[in-house]
Amino acid sequence: MALSKSRFLGFGVAFALSGCSFASDALFPSLGGDEPAQTMSIPASSAEYSSDPTVGPPPALGSTNFEPGMVTPGQPTGTFVGQKVSTFRNELGQLQETIRLRNNALQTIRNQTVEDSQRYHETVAVINARLQVGTTPGNPVLHQRWAQAQQQLEAINTDIAAMNQLATQVASDSAMAAYLMDSVRAAYGLSGAVEEDHRQLRILEDEANQSTVLIERLLSELSQDIARQQSYVANERGNLNTLALGIKNGQLYGTSLGNQAAMRSVAATPAAALLPAANVAGQRPLVIIRFDRPNVSYEQALYQAVSRAIERRPNATFDLVAVSAAGGNVGERALGVTASRRNAEQVMRSLTEMGLPGDRIRMSGMASPTATSNEVHLYVR
């Protein structure tokens, strides 16, 4: 489902959907209490000492080249199973060719994003340099430069849209790869096979599994690129607004005040952590999506739940938590964490495709001793 809306439409519809749970009585915590005002000194931010204070470095894009291998050829055996093996081999070859096309598209989008980011930064740097040495209020040359920077930022936003479209295509490829893997495994149970058929099936199973893993890694890295770029563009929109004020007054300001807290929060997060630890103790989730089977259909329930939440609180933001089972050995827990993160990234893509801005969603992860399968929880902040 792709709904390009700037905000969700409100629905007062009750729903029930297998795989999803909805907590209707815990949407919004009560707020109250008057606290005395406090006086504090605010130190100068690092941006104020920078020669280019209103723009930070663009987020790094993934660098993996997702190049699939080749399908191992096989000899026909003349059996019915052998014919199925030949069909599977052709389908795997088509899938691998599709992966190559997706990989080429990804590398093209990444190169374009880098070029657009560089142009944007160069334009903003020129504006900052002029403001830093002093200029007249409302300088028309700087106004023109600012309009150019805004267009260049929109170009980056167009690159993000291309990434989202590619992610949708890769997700479809992932479903095709899973279907092919299931078909190959089911072929072991067919009667009338010779040993050579099963030998070729084992080779096909291994190569199909390698393609499946490659697709999942491509989708995961692409999702991370999208999330980082969306956050970056949202921050730069605020910074451009602050820069416009500086041009109006002929003065140099720092980054947007609305972005500074987020920037400090990111800086405080360890770079090695793929997902920060969830901080939702004592809260009840708005939605629970249990990924206990393939192809869980959750989008309609998710849309209705978030629509109702935004209807009641238009400025609501959300915590998206990847939940993995805490049991099992070290290897099983590691696989669970990876799978739960991938599921959360899938839900994140669904929310952004529904029109919810990425900067209103915060992703985190946690392990649960009571979870029997990977889950994704969505909380209202």
C-alpha positions in Angstrom: 0.0 0.0 0.0 1.5 3.3 -1.0 -0.3 6.4 0.3 1.5 9.6 -0.5 0.0 12.0 2.1 1.6 14.7 4.1 -0.3 13.4 7.2 -2.6 10.5 8.0 -6.4 10.7 7.7 -8.2 10.0 10.9 -10.3 6.9 11.1 -12.5 5.9 14.1 -12.6 2.3 13.0 -12.1 -0.7 15.4 -10.2 -3.5 13.9 -8.9 -7.0 14.5 -6.1 -8.5 12.5 -4.1 -11.7 13.1 -0.4 -10.8 13.8 -1.2 -7.3 15.2 -2.4 -6.2 18.5 -3.8 -2.7 19.4 -3.7 -1.1 22.8 -6.6 1.4 22.7 -6.6 2.4 26.4 -3.0 3.5 26.6 -2.5 5.8 23.6 -1.6 8.9 25.6 0.0 9.2 29.0 -1.6 11.9 31.2 0.4 15.1 31.4 0.1 17.5 34.3 1.8 19.3 37.2 3.3 22.8 37.2 7.0 23.0 37.7 8.8 26.2 38.7 10.8 27.9 36.0 14.6 27.4 36.2 17.3 29.7 35.2 20.4 28.2 33.5 23.3 29.3 31.4 23.4 28.0 27.8 26.9 27.4 26.5 27.7 28.2 22.9 27.3 25.2 20.6 30.1 23.7 18.6 28.2 24.9 15.4 28.6 28.6 16.6 32.4 28.2 16.4 32.3 26.5 13.0 33.1 28.4 9.8 30.1 26.6 8.2 27.6 26.4 11.1 24.3 25.9 9.4 25.2 22.7 7.6 26.7 19.5 8.8 28.3 16.7 6.8 25.9 14.5 4.9 25.3 11.0 6.3 27.5 8.3 4.9 25.9 6.0 2.4 26.4 2.3 2.3 29.3 1.1 0.2 28.5 -2.5 -0.4 28.5 -3.8 -4.0 25.8 -6.5 -4.1 27.0 -8.7 -7.0 25.4 -12.2 -7.2 27.3 -15.3 -8.3 26.5 -17.4 -11.3 24.2 -20.4 -11.5 26.0 -23.7 -11.6 25.0 -25.5 -14.9 23.6 -29.1 -14.7 23.0 -32.0 -17.1 19.4 -33.1 -17.8 18.5 -36.5 -16.3 15.3 -37.2 -18.3 13.1 -37.4 -15.1 10.2 -35.2 -14.1 12.2 -33.9 -11.1 15.1 -33.2 -13.5 12.7 -31.0 -15.6 11.7 -29.2 -12.4 15.4 -28.6 -11.6 16.0 -27.1 -15.0 13.0 -24.7 -14.4 14.3 -23.7 -11.0 17.8 -23.1 -12.5 16.3 -20.7 -15.1 14.3 -18.9 -12.4 17.3 -18.5 -10.2 19.3 -17.1 -13.2 16.5 -14.6 -13.8 16.5 -13.7 -10.1 20.3 -13.1 -10.0 20.0 -10.9 -13.1 17.4 -8.9 -11.3 19.7 -8.5 -8.3 22.4 -7.2 -10.7 19.9 -4.6 -12.1 18.9 -3.6 -8.5 22.6 -3.3 -7.5 23.3 -1.1 -10.5 20.4 1.1 -9.7 21.5 1.4 -6.1 25.0 2.5 -7.1 23.6 5.0 -9.5 21.3 6.5 -6.9 24.2 6.7 -4.4 26.4 8.5 -6.8 23.7 10.9 -7.7 23.0 11.6 -4.0 26.6 12.3 -3.3 26.8 14.8 -6.2 23.6 16.5 -5.1 24.8 16.7 -1.5 28.1 18.2 -2.6 26.3 20.9 -4.7 24.1 21.7 -1.8 27.0 22.0 0.6 29.0 24.2 -1.7 26.0 26.6 -2.1 25.4 26.9 1.6 29.1 27.3 2.3 29.2 30.3 0.0 26.2 31.9 1.8 27.8 31.3 5.2 31.2 32.7 4.1 29.4 35.9 2.9 27.4 36.2 6.1 30.5 35.6 8.2 32.5 38.5 6.8 29.4 40.7 6.9 26.8 41.8 4.4 23.7 44.0 4.0 20.4 42.8 5.3 18.3 41.1 2.7 21.2 40.8 0.2 19.4 39.8 -3.1 22.5 37.8 -4.2 22.3 35.7 -1.0 18.5 35.3 -1.5 19.2 33.9 -5.0 21.8 31.5 -3.5 19.4 30.4 -0.8 16.7 29.6 -3.4 19.3 27.6 -5.2 20.2 25.7 -2.0 16.6 24.9 -1.5 16.3 23.4 -5.0 19.4 21.3 -4.4 18.0 20.0 -1.1 14.8 19.0 -3.0 17.1 17.1 -5.4 18.4 15.1 -2.5 14.7 14.5 -1.5 14.1 13.2 -5.0 17.0 10.8 -4.5 15.3 9.5 -1.4 12.1 8.9 -3.3 14.2 6.8 -5.8 15.6 4.8 -2.9 12.1 4.2 -1.6 11.0 2.9 -5.0 14.0 0.7 -5.3 13.4 -0.7 -1.8 9.8 -1.6 -2.8 11.2 -3.5 -5.8 13.8 -5.3 -3.7 11.2 -6.3 -1.2 9.3 -7.9 -4.1 12.5 -9.7 -5.1 12.8 -11.0 -1.6 9.4 -12.6 -1.7 10.3 -14.2 -5.1 13.5 -15.6 -3.6 11.6 -17.1 -0.7 9.1 -18.7 -3.0 11.9 -20.2 -5.1 13.6 -21.5 -2.0 10.4 -23.2 -0.8 9.9 -24.7 -4.3 13.4 -26.2 -4.4 13.0 -27.7 -1.0 9.6 -29.1 -1.8 11.1 -30.9 -4.9 13.0 -33.3 -2.6 9.7 -34.9 -1.8 8.7 -35.6 -5.4 8.8 -39.2 -6.5 10.7 -40.5 -9.5 14.0 -38.7 -8.9 17.4 -40.1 -9.3 20.4 -39.3 -7.2 21.7 -36.8 -9.7 18.5 -34.9 -9.4 18.9 -34.5 -5.6 22.6 -33.5 -6.0 21.6 -30.7 -8.4 18.8 -29.7 -6.0 21.3 -29.3 -3.2 23.4 -27.1 -5.3 20.4 -25.0 -6.3 19.3 -24.8 -2.7 22.7 -23.4 -1.6 22.8 -20.9 -4.5 19.2 -19.8 -3.9 20.0 -19.3 -0.2 23.0 -17.2 -1.1 20.8 -15.0 -3.3 18.2 -14.7 -0.6 20.9 -13.5 1.9 22.3 -11.0 -0.6 18.8 -9.6 -1.2 18.2 -9.2 2.5 21.5 -7.4 3.0 20.8 -5.1 0.1 17.4 -4.3 1.5 18.8 -3.7 5.0 21.5 -1.4 3.8 19.1 0.5 1.5 16.7 0.9 4.5 19.5 2.4 6.6 20.5 4.8 3.8 16.8 5.9 3.5 16.4 6.5 7.2 19.6 8.5 7.5 18.9 10.6 4.4 15.4 11.4 5.5 16.6 12.6 8.9 19.3 14.6 7.2 17.0 16.4 4.8 14.5 17.1 7.6 17.3 18.7 9.7 18.6 20.7 6.7 15.1 22.2 6.1 15.3 23.7 9.6 18.8 24.9 9.0 17.7 26.6 5.8 15.0 28.4 7.6 17.6 29.7 10.1 19.9 30.6 7.2 17.0 32.6 5.6 16.7 34.6 8.9 20.4 35.3 8.8 20.2 36.6 5.2 17.2 38.8 6.2 19.2 40.4 9.0 22.6 40.2 7.4 23.9 38.1 10.4 25.4 34.7 10.8 23.4 32.2 13.0 24.1 28.6 13.9 22.1 25.5 13.2 18.3 25.4 13.7 17.5 25.3 17.4 15.1 22.5 16.7 18.0 20.4 15.4 20.6 21.0 18.0 19.1 18.6 20.6 18.8 15.8 18.0 22.4 16.4 16.8 23.7 16.1 20.4 21.6 12.9 20.9 23.1 11.4 17.8 26.6 12.4 18.8 26.0 10.7 22.2 25.0 7.4 20.6 27.8 4.8 20.1 28.6 4.5 16.4 28.9 0.7 16.8 25.3 0.3 18.0 23.0 -0.6 15.1 19.9 0.3 17.1 19.9 2.1 20.4 18.4 0.4 23.4 14.6 1.0 23.7 13.5 3.2 26.6 9.8 2.2 26.8 9.6 0.7 30.3 6.1 1.0 31.8 4.5 2.0 28.5 2.0 0.0 26.5 2.5 -0.2 22.8 0.0 1.3 20.3 0.6 -1.7 17.9 2.3 -5.0 18.3 3.2 -6.8 15.0 4.3 -10.4 15.5 6.4 -11.8 12.6 5.7 -15.4 13.5 5.1 -16.5 9.8 6.0 -15.3 6.3 4.2 -12.3 4.7 2.5 -10.9 7.8 -0.2 -8.5 6.6 -0.1 -5.6 9.0 -0.3 -2.4 6.9 -4.1 -1.8 7.2 -4.1 -2.2 10.9 -1.0 -0.1 11.3 -2.4 2.7 9.2 -5.7 2.8 11.1 -3.9 2.8 14.5 -1.5 5.6 13.6 -4.3 7.6 11.9 -6.3 7.5 15.1 -3.3 8.5 17.2 -2.6 11.5 14.9 -6.3 12.4 14.9 -6.1 12.7 18.7 -2.6 14.2 18.8 -1.6 15.8 15.5 2.1 16.4 16.6 2.6 12.9 17.9 5.9 11.2 17.4 6.5 7.4 17.6 9.0 4.9 19.0 9.5 1.9 16.7 11.0 -0.9 18.7 12.5 -4.1 17.2 11.9 -6.9 19.7 13.8 -10.2 19.6 13.5 -13.3 21.8 16.0 -13.4 24.6 16.3 -17.2 24.8 18.6 -19.5 22.8 22.3 -19.6 22.4 24.5 -16.7 21.3 24.2 -17.5 17.6 20.4 -17.8 17.7 20.1 -14.5 19.6 22.3 -12.8 17.1 20.2 -14.1 14.2 17.0 -13.0 16.1 18.4 -9.4 16.6 19.2 -9.2 12.9 15.8 -10.5 11.8 13.9 -8.2 14.2 15.9 -5.2 13.0 15.0 -6.1 9.4 11.3 -6.4 10.3 11.4 -3.0 12.0 13.0 -1.5 8.9 10.2 -3.0 6.8 7.6 -1.3 9.1 9.6 1.9 9.0 9.3 1.8 5.2 5.6 1.2 5.4 5.1 4.2 7.6 7.1 6.5 5.4 5.2 5.3 2.3 1.9 6.0 4.2 3.1 9.7 4.5 4.5 9.8 8.0 7.8 11.8 8.0 10.8 9.8 9.0 11.9 12.4 11.6 8.8 11.6 13.6 9.9 8.0 14.1 12.7 6.8 16.4 13.9 3.3 16.0 15.4 1.2 18.8 15.7 -2.4 19.8 15.4 -4.7 22.8 15.3 -8.4 23.8 12.2 -9.8 25.5 12.2 -12.9 27.7 8.5 -13.5 26.9 8.7 -13.1 23.1 8.4 -16.4 21.2 9.0 -14.8 17.8 10.4 -11.6 16.4 8.1 -8.6 17.0 7.9 -4.9 16.2 6.2 -2.6 18.8 5.1 0.9 18.0 4.7 3.4 20.9 3.3 7.0 20.9 5.7 9.5 22.4 
